[in-house]
Amino acid sequence: MSFTRFALVTALTFTATLATAHEFWLDPEKYQVDIGAPVIANLRNGQEFEGISLAYFPNRFTRFDIAIGDLMGPVPGRLGDQPALRMGLPGEGLAIAVYEATPSIVTYTEWDKFVDFAAHKDFPDAVADHEAAGYSKEKFTERYTRHVKTLVAVGAGAGQDRAFGLETEFVALTNPYTPGFDGQMRVALTYEGAPRADAQIEVFDRAPDDSVTITTTRTDARGEATIAVAPGHDYLFDAVVLRPAPDAGAAAEGPVWETLWAALTFAVPSSR
């Protein structure tokens, strides 16, 4: 297959999955790597912690960086690379990869799908707001962006996550790779740099047998949550902001809603 055809097929596959696949995350091949070994991770789009791998295309992201200690830089890649992240890092510590996607559009042609989505992501006023604004129920569009992070231990994995200025972002307040980790994962959730209080977090828990359990929890008044996690399991935390599109009504076919998706992936070592 020529590269041009490969890129077209990849783009069509990506577009075709949007109606049925929601979450987007960085999926490392290994959450713990030896010093000197590369960090390798796929960009995935799917549901229930299962999804297709997306290639490295610079026009699909506004930011793709990786940090370890005080060092941070862009993730290098060639057009079409899969996995999208493959990079050696100096020294050891907690490696944090950060990805923000360029805006994409999804079109709703079935009202019930939007109703179900708003209920699933805990936006009880969205339906009434849509009706009050006089937006069409027959066909309308939503603009969405992705704001994702992953935590990988290089060597011992010592270090601490921090805010990287994503429009919406999970910040891990505890490091699951450190010897003193007590099985309680504390995270902060932000939107435009401020805490998101009383926001829903969807927790995807993948066990060693690849079974996935999905639960929800909420942030407290400080925009923080403490979530019990298990040794040997991988985790995806997901949280969505749903807001009216800033340019709603500016064009007849323009988006009326905008969603911002925050995601964080990590694993809990099975042994210390």
C-alpha positions as CSV (number, residue, x, y, z in Angstrom):
1,M,0.0,0.0,0.0
2,S,1.4,3.4,-0.9
3,F,1.8,6.0,1.9
4,T,-0.8,8.2,0.3
5,R,-3.3,5.4,0.4
6,F,-2.3,4.4,3.9
7,A,-2.9,8.0,5.1
8,L,-6.3,8.1,3.4
9,V,-7.4,4.8,4.9
10,T,-6.2,5.8,8.3
11,A,-8.1,9.1,8.1
12,L,-11.3,7.4,6.9
13,T,-11.0,4.8,9.7
14,F,-10.6,7.6,12.2
15,T,-13.6,9.5,10.9
16,A,-15.8,6.4,10.8
17,T,-15.2,5.6,14.4
18,L,-16.2,8.9,15.8
19,A,-19.9,8.2,16.0
20,T,-19.4,5.1,18.1
21,A,-16.0,5.6,19.9
22,H,-15.6,8.2,22.6
23,E,-12.5,8.1,24.7
24,F,-9.1,9.1,23.5
25,W,-5.9,8.2,25.4
26,L,-2.2,7.5,25.3
27,D,-1.6,3.8,25.7
28,P,2.0,2.9,26.6
29,E,3.2,-0.6,25.6
30,K,4.9,-0.7,29.0
31,Y,4.2,1.6,31.9
32,Q,7.5,0.7,33.4
33,V,10.7,0.7,31.3
34,D,14.3,0.2,32.1
35,I,16.8,3.1,32.1
36,G,17.9,3.6,28.5
37,A,14.9,1.8,27.0
38,P,12.5,3.8,24.8
39,V,9.1,4.9,26.0
40,I,6.6,3.6,23.4
41,A,2.9,4.5,23.4
42,N,0.0,4.4,21.0
43,L,-2.6,7.1,20.5
44,R,-5.9,5.3,20.9
45,N,-9.6,6.2,20.2
46,G,-12.3,3.8,21.3
47,Q,-14.5,2.6,24.1
48,E,-14.1,0.6,27.3
49,F,-10.3,0.9,27.2
50,E,-10.2,-0.8,23.7
51,G,-9.6,1.2,20.5
52,I,-7.8,1.7,17.3
53,S,-4.2,3.0,17.2
54,L,-3.8,6.3,15.4
55,A,-0.6,7.4,13.6
56,Y,1.6,10.4,14.1
57,F,0.1,13.2,12.1
58,P,1.3,16.7,13.1
59,N,-1.8,18.3,11.7
60,R,-3.9,16.4,14.3
61,F,-2.2,18.0,17.3
62,T,-1.3,21.4,18.7
63,R,1.0,19.9,21.3
64,F,2.8,16.6,21.8
65,D,5.5,16.8,24.5
66,I,7.2,14.6,26.9
67,A,8.8,15.6,30.2
68,I,11.1,13.8,32.7
69,G,12.5,15.7,35.7
70,D,13.2,19.3,34.7
71,L,13.5,18.4,31.0
72,M,10.7,18.7,28.5
73,G,10.6,18.7,24.7
74,P,8.4,17.8,21.7
75,V,7.9,14.2,20.8
76,P,9.7,13.6,17.5
77,G,8.1,11.6,14.7
78,R,7.7,11.0,11.1
79,L,4.4,11.3,9.3
80,G,2.4,8.1,9.8
81,D,4.5,6.6,12.6
82,Q,2.8,3.9,14.6
83,P,3.1,3.8,17.6
84,A,2.9,7.6,17.6
85,L,5.4,7.9,20.5
86,R,8.7,6.1,20.5
87,M,11.4,8.0,22.3
88,G,14.5,7.4,24.5
89,L,14.8,9.6,27.5
90,P,17.9,10.6,29.5
91,G,18.3,9.2,33.0
92,E,15.4,7.9,35.0
93,G,12.3,9.3,36.7
94,L,8.6,9.8,36.0
95,A,8.0,10.4,32.3
96,I,4.9,12.4,31.5
97,A,3.7,12.6,27.9
98,V,1.2,15.4,27.0
99,Y,-1.0,15.6,23.9
100,E,-3.5,18.2,22.8
101,A,-5.5,17.5,19.6
102,T,-6.6,20.0,17.0
103,P,-10.4,20.5,16.9
104,S,-12.5,18.0,15.2
105,I,-16.2,18.0,14.3
106,V,-18.9,15.4,14.9
107,T,-22.4,15.7,13.3
108,Y,-25.5,14.5,15.2
109,T,-28.4,13.3,13.0
110,E,-30.1,11.4,15.8
111,W,-31.4,13.5,18.7
112,D,-31.4,10.6,21.1
113,K,-27.6,10.1,20.7
114,F,-27.0,13.6,22.0
115,V,-29.5,13.1,24.8
116,D,-27.8,9.8,25.8
117,F,-24.3,11.5,25.6
118,A,-25.3,14.4,27.8
119,A,-26.8,12.0,30.4
120,H,-23.7,9.7,30.2
121,K,-21.3,12.5,30.8
122,D,-23.4,14.1,33.5
123,F,-24.7,17.3,31.9
124,P,-28.4,17.3,32.9
125,D,-29.1,20.8,31.7
126,A,-27.7,20.3,28.1
127,V,-31.0,19.1,26.6
128,A,-33.0,22.0,28.0
129,D,-30.3,24.4,27.0
130,H,-30.3,23.1,23.5
131,E,-34.0,23.4,23.2
132,A,-34.1,26.9,24.8
133,A,-31.4,28.1,22.3
134,G,-33.6,26.9,19.4
135,Y,-30.9,24.6,17.9
136,S,-32.0,22.0,15.5
137,K,-32.7,18.5,16.7
138,E,-32.5,17.0,13.2
139,K,-28.9,17.8,12.4
140,F,-26.3,19.8,14.4
141,T,-22.6,19.7,15.0
142,E,-20.2,19.6,17.9
143,R,-16.6,20.6,18.0
144,Y,-14.3,18.6,20.3
145,T,-10.7,18.6,21.4
146,R,-8.6,16.0,23.4
147,H,-6.3,16.9,26.3
148,V,-4.4,13.7,27.4
149,K,-1.5,12.7,29.6
150,T,0.2,9.4,30.5
151,L,2.6,8.5,33.3
152,V,5.4,6.1,32.6
153,A,8.1,5.0,35.1
154,V,11.7,5.1,33.7
155,G,13.8,3.1,36.1
156,A,12.5,3.7,39.6
157,G,10.0,6.3,38.2
158,A,10.6,8.8,41.0
159,G,9.1,12.2,40.4
160,Q,5.9,14.2,40.4
161,D,3.3,15.1,37.8
162,R,2.5,18.8,37.5
163,A,0.2,21.1,35.5
164,F,1.2,21.6,31.9
165,G,-1.3,24.3,31.0
166,L,-3.7,22.1,29.1
167,E,-7.2,23.7,28.6
168,T,-8.6,20.9,30.7
169,E,-6.2,18.6,32.5
170,F,-5.7,15.8,35.1
171,V,-2.8,16.4,37.4
172,A,-1.7,13.3,39.4
173,L,-1.1,14.4,43.0
174,T,0.4,11.0,43.9
175,N,2.9,8.8,42.0
176,P,1.7,5.2,41.7
177,Y,5.2,4.0,40.9
178,T,6.9,5.0,44.2
179,P,7.5,2.4,46.9
180,G,5.3,4.3,49.4
181,F,2.2,4.4,47.2
182,D,-0.8,3.3,49.3
183,G,-3.3,2.3,46.6
184,Q,-5.1,5.6,46.7
185,M,-4.6,7.7,43.5
186,R,-5.2,11.4,44.1
187,V,-5.8,13.6,41.2
188,A,-6.8,17.2,40.5
189,L,-9.0,18.2,37.6
190,T,-8.7,21.6,36.0
191,Y,-10.5,23.6,33.4
192,E,-8.9,26.8,32.0
193,G,-6.4,26.6,34.9
194,A,-9.0,26.5,37.6
195,P,-10.2,23.6,39.7
196,R,-13.3,21.7,38.4
197,A,-15.4,21.1,41.5
198,D,-18.2,18.5,41.6
199,A,-17.2,17.1,38.2
200,Q,-17.7,13.6,37.0
201,I,-14.7,11.4,36.4
202,E,-15.1,8.1,34.6
203,V,-12.7,5.4,35.7
204,F,-11.7,2.6,33.4
205,D,-9.9,-0.2,35.3
206,R,-8.2,-2.9,33.2
207,A,-7.2,-6.0,35.1
208,P,-4.4,-8.4,34.3
209,D,-6.8,-10.6,32.4
210,D,-7.8,-7.6,30.2
211,S,-11.3,-7.4,31.7
212,V,-12.4,-3.8,32.1
213,T,-14.5,-2.3,34.9
214,I,-16.1,1.1,34.5
215,T,-17.1,3.3,37.4
216,T,-17.7,7.0,38.1
217,T,-16.7,9.3,40.9
218,R,-16.7,13.0,41.5
219,T,-14.3,15.7,42.4
220,D,-14.7,17.5,45.6
221,A,-15.0,21.3,46.2
222,R,-11.2,21.7,45.5
223,G,-11.5,19.8,42.2
224,E,-9.7,16.8,43.6
225,A,-10.6,13.1,43.8
226,T,-9.1,10.1,45.6
227,I,-9.6,6.8,43.8
228,A,-8.7,3.3,45.0
229,V,-6.6,1.4,42.5
230,A,-5.2,-2.1,42.5
231,P,-1.7,-3.6,41.9
232,G,-1.2,-5.0,38.4
233,H,-4.1,-2.9,36.9
234,D,-4.0,-0.2,34.2
235,Y,-6.2,2.9,34.5
236,L,-7.8,5.5,32.3
237,F,-9.4,8.5,33.9
238,D,-11.7,10.5,31.7
239,A,-13.6,13.8,32.2
240,V,-15.5,16.0,29.8
241,V,-16.4,19.6,29.6
242,L,-19.5,20.4,27.6
243,R,-20.1,24.0,26.7
244,P,-21.9,26.1,24.0
245,A,-19.5,26.6,21.1
246,P,-18.2,30.2,21.3
247,D,-19.2,30.8,17.7
248,A,-22.5,29.1,17.9
249,G,-24.9,30.7,15.5
250,A,-22.2,32.5,13.6
251,A,-22.7,30.2,10.6
252,A,-25.7,28.1,9.6
253,E,-23.8,24.9,9.6
254,G,-21.3,25.8,12.4
255,P,-21.0,23.9,15.7
256,V,-23.4,24.6,18.5
257,W,-21.7,22.6,21.2
258,E,-18.0,22.2,22.1
259,T,-16.5,19.4,24.2
260,L,-13.1,19.2,25.8
261,W,-12.0,15.7,26.9
262,A,-9.3,15.3,29.6
263,A,-7.7,11.9,30.0
264,L,-4.9,10.4,32.2
265,T,-3.5,6.9,31.9
266,F,-1.1,5.1,34.3
267,A,-0.6,1.7,35.8
268,V,-0.1,0.4,39.4
269,P,2.9,-2.0,39.7
270,S,2.1,-5.6,40.6
271,S,5.1,-5.8,42.9
272,R,7.5,-3.4,44.7
